[in-house]
Amino acid sequence: MACTLLYLVRHAEQDSRSGAGDDADTGLSALGEQQARHLGQRLAAVPFDVIRHSPLRRAERTAQILGSHLPGVPVVSSDLLRDLTPVPSAGQAATVPPPYRAFLGRVPADERDLGGERLNAAFDQLAITAADDRCELLVTHNFVIGWFIRHVLDAPPWRWIGLNQFNAALTIIQIKSGLPPMLISFNDIGHLPIELRGQTPIALRS
C-alpha cells in the first residue's frame, strides 16, 4: 500500500523590523534563522523527495536553511502553498461562529480564498499517493496548515480557525491508498529550546 508523508512546517519567525507588520513580504528575523537551523538539524535524517515552499520570502528563506541540512533534496517554489485565508462562500457566513465573522470580513481581497476552493485544490494535488512511497517537506503558513488539518479531520469549514502553530513547528500528515488521511503530529516544537520559541500563537499558562 503506497504511502505519502507530508511534513508541514510553518515558516520561521519573520523579520518585522521594517515596521510594515506581518503582512510585508520580508525574510526571517535573527531568531527565525536560528529556529530554521534547529529544525533543519532535526530533519537531517529524513529521506525527503522534495522541499516545496510558498513564494513568500519568509517561507523561501526557511526552506533554503532546511535544504542546507538536506543536501541533494530539490528545493522548489510552489504557488499551492501561498498564504491564503479561507472565507465563507456566498450564503455560508451564518455557519461561522459570530465571534469570527468580523475577522473574516477584514481579510484583504488578495488573500481571500472563497470557500477554501484554492486550498482544497492544493490539498488534492499534494495529498496523493504514487506507485512508490513519498516524503515531502512543505514550508508554508499558519492558516494553510490549519486548513489542511481541518480537511484531514473532516471538520466544519470554519474550524481551521484556532489551529495555530508556532513558527518552525512541525505537523505531519499521512496519506495511504484507499484510506482517509491521518494526522500524525501537530505543532511539534520539541526541536526548539524554550528561548527560541518566540511569540506563542495563543496565550499559554506557565
Stockholm file with secondary structure:
# STOCKHOLM 1.0

chainA/1-206         MACTLLYLVRHAEQDSRSGAGDDADTGLSALGEQQARHLGQRLAAVPFDVIRHSPLRRAERTAQILGSHLPGVPVVSSDLLRDLTPVPSAGQAATVPPPYRAFLGRVPADERDLGGERLNAAFDQLAITAADDRCELLVTHNFVIGWFIRHVLDAPPWRWIGLNQFNAALTIIQIKSGLPPMLISFNDIGHLPIELRGQTPIALRS
#=GR chainA/1-206 SS CCEEEEEEEECCCBCCTTSSCTTSCCCBCHHHHHHHHHHHHHHTTSCCSEEEECSSHHHHHHHHHHHHTSTTCCEEECGGGCCCEEECCTTCGGGSCHHHHHHHHTSCGGGEEETTHHHHHHHHHHSCCCSSCEEEEEEECHHHHHHHHHHHHTCCGGGGTTCCCCTTCEEEEEEETTSCCEEEEEEECTTSCGGGSCSCSSCCCC
#=GC SS_cons         CCEEEEEEEECCCBCCTTSSCTTSCCCBCHHHHHHHHHHHHHHTTSCCSEEEECSSHHHHHHHHHHHHTSTTCCEEECGGGCCCEEECCTTCGGGSCHHHHHHHHTSCGGGEEETTHHHHHHHHHHSCCCSSCEEEEEEECHHHHHHHHHHHHTCCGGGGTTCCCCTTCEEEEEEETTSCCEEEEEEECTTSCGGGSCSCSSCCCC
//
